[in-house]
Amino acid sequence: MYRATLVALAVLQLCSSPSVHGGKVLVFPVDGSHWVNMNVIIQELHSRGHEITVLRPSDTWYIKADSPHYKSITINSSAGFDEERFGSFVTTMLNMRRGGASLWTRLSLEYELMVQFYQMHRQLLQMVEEMFENTTLMQSLRDDKYDLVLTDPAIGGGVLLGHRLGLPLVFNVRWTVQGEGHQAIAPSPVSYVPIPGTELTDKMTFTQRVKNFLYYVFTCIQIWMITEPNYKPFVHRHFGPDVHYMELFQAAEIWLMRNDFTFEFPRPTMPNVVYMSGFQCKPSKPLSKELEDFVQSSGEHGIIVMTLGTLVAKLPEDISEEIAAAFAQLPQKVIWRHQGKRPSTLGNNTLLLDWLPQNDLLGHPKTRVFVAHGGTNGMQEAIYHGVPLVGLPLMFDQPDNFFRMKARGVAKVLDIATVNKDNFLEALKEVLYDPSYKEKMKRLSDLQRDQPMKPLDRAVWWIEFVMRHKGAPHLRTESYKMSKIQYYSIDVMALLLAVSLLMLTVFISAVKFLWRRVFSRSKVKKE
């Protein structure tokens, strides 16, 4: 009887739960590490019976044409990530950083990044322009009757295509074409919301608030130099002269944020922002026999895992030599994803691999430290598995990501420009043998895991919500349609000021008039 009741309740729950059967999703992704986490969502959507179509440029690095989880449409374009070109860019950036810590070096780095981002957006918009002009392709996309567009707004192609097709937009987001995602949609007071790159917390001194404001101004200059010249004319040409390109981003139905407040500092948010930090994380699987044997050979000392992510396979040879020499001084075993020349200083305790199962190694009970570059995916997996960090941030948002981990006491961060055997070894020993790093990371892990719903399930639920209801306009503020004057109530303040001045003028005039009347009467009486 008890079992029958449970079965009946389960059936009732299934029948009453809203669902979407066979939805159709058009995905416009970003290549590289962004694709890695987008692919996690795609696979989950496919497992739930949805039909996925992925748009990809012909020169893409990571986005494969063939997959059991999606069908692809390949656009003949050079808007993807070319492995050789990106490797050359990384080498250039590293060499510039190693040139010194002067103001000129910092400005040179920022300029080089701005040039690269400008070119990336220009090539992307050329691809979208060709797509819009391809009437056969556009008609085919319309005929397929997709339910929504899932895109990463770090580039604007998916946003522009979604609006051209008249489809609801769902973002897999941390960055937009104007910077950090919250800045585009939520109130972001610079008094306590740190601008990415400042390496500040939400508790700022006066000097730090000055720094944060100056970074905000610099960010506005970057937008003016990189984003505006690319997107503004394109949007005016295709969507009308009265449309600002950021209105198209702010009109998205749901923003699936790849972070949460175990990683982010407290700040204002919006109803259509859904946090899915750690959605790509999962319990570890058993290692291969060869790798498990190597891990077990570490005994009580455990292992160190090192990888610099999907985009950076190798470091300059002299830095690799210094890192290998430091590893050789430790009793721990080391598993290092490394390509290129084998360091001559490599110790017997270090295993070099072209590829490693990062999640499975981080979840192994013998893993003691994770040496990483600071990509969001790696940070979230380290938090999920409770593994403290040694950071070698290279570029983009990586220094800022590691600053957040350092501020929480779970990471030791080194400058890749000045790293050597001694300071790298000192950093490793501090994180290995100071128990506070492990304890604080364990607390972060507990916070991230303690949720009523798995982050990936929450993300997919909201995607299906948009499918079921053909959008989510009730969660979206219409403030993006307001001008700056309206948004900041400058017109209201101007009106109230004008009325106040008018009333003050009338009052003063009345007082003067009455004073003259009284004064003239008293004068007449005296005469």
Phi, psi and omega in degrees: 000317180297316181294319180297322179295318178298318179297316180298318178296319179297317179296318179298319180297316180296319182291326184275344182285129177293144181213164176238126182256119173062044176293159180242123185239128174261123185249127175242094190266175170253140183288176176077216183296332177297325179293325182304313181280330175297322181296330176298315179294319180301314181297321180292319177298318179297319181295340180262012172092010180272152179261123187246135173236129183248127173270131183218141173287158185293336183259021182298149184269311188254336187275107184282149179288325183250132179204146175286351186257345181204160168256155186239153170240116183264126179259129180289093186204159177254034182270005180272191178261113176274125186301314183293317180294319180292321178299321177295321178296317179299316179299317179299315181296317179296317180296323178293320179294325181282355179286350179136171184255026183285166177297323180297320178297316180297317179294323178295319178298314180297320180296316180298319177296318180298319178298316181295316180294322178300313180296320180299313180293322180297315179294322179297316181291329173298319178296315180295321177302314179295324177295315180298326181281344180275090186297328179295314179297312183296321179293323178296318179295323177291318182294333181287346173052062177290153178276329180194168173250125174257122185214165174254113186282011172299334166237157190263003186301314181294325179295313181296317180294318180301318179289324178295324179275351180071034183253150173299148181249133170238131183258134161261103202223143153227331182234148168244183179293348178253005179122207184302138190303317182302326184300334184274343189229333186245151173305134186223072181299127182287354178290333179216001174257107184291137175285133178306134182104341181283336186056052178238157175262186178279359177247097187248143169282175179300315180299320179292325177293325174297314178300315181298319179294319179295323176295323177298317178298318179297322177298319177298322178295319177300316178299317181297326184269332187254308189276311184305311183296337180270306190276326185300307180294326179296313182293319178298324181288322188256338185237357176113150184290344182267000183262125173271138187301329181287340174300326181291325176289314185291346178276001180299147183287308185227137176250103177276101185278131182276026175212178174206195188268011162278340181250316182275153172279150181305138184196164176295150177221189184227160183298330182266015172264120182245122184271129182228037179306131179081014183296334181274354183278149180203161177302148182287151175257161179300145178281163172298159183301317182296317181288322178296320178298319179295317180297315181295332180291350179285345180062220183285346183284330179081190185233161173243135178249132177228128172206148180252028170087190187281336188260344183237106183270332183212155178256167171306146189302320183293324177292319177300321178298316180295317180295316179299320179296322178293316178302322184295341182274356186259152175281345180287156170273150184234132172245117191235118172283111188216133173237156182105197184295137178289125181298138180288340182269007184297132179271169180290347182272000187246129178251122178266134179227145174290330179212147178222150178281085189304309183298319182290326177287319179295329179275359180283138183297343180269358180283127184254321185216145175244117176266118190219170181265344175104017173293151184300319181301312180295321178300315183293322179292323178296317177298312182305317183267358175070038182253120179293165195235148162241125190255136170234068183295142186251310188196183177054232184271002188297314177301321180293319177301315182289330175300320180298321178290321177296319180297334179267002175076026183243007184212148169248128188244135178241154175272121182300337181286336185238009183292139175214180184302317187290309183287332176291317178296320179297318179295317179299315182295323180297313182288326180291319192250353173267109186295343183296327179298312180294317183295317181291323177292325176297321178294319177298318179298317179299320179295316182295321184281337186278079181228150181288345184211140178298139183304321180293320176297320180295317180298313181292323178302317181288326175298315179292329176301315179296322176297315184296320188254008178058035181130182177214056185295337181289345179262351188258125175291147177265011183297336181294343178276354182271149173284168178300321181297318179287317185300316182268011177056032178295322179293322178294314180296323178296317179297312181297323178294317179297316179297318179298316179295320178297315180296321179295319179297316178298318181296314180296318179297319180296317179298316179298317180299313180295321180297317179296318180300312181296317182295319181291323179295315181295328179290320179296318181297319180295323179289000000 
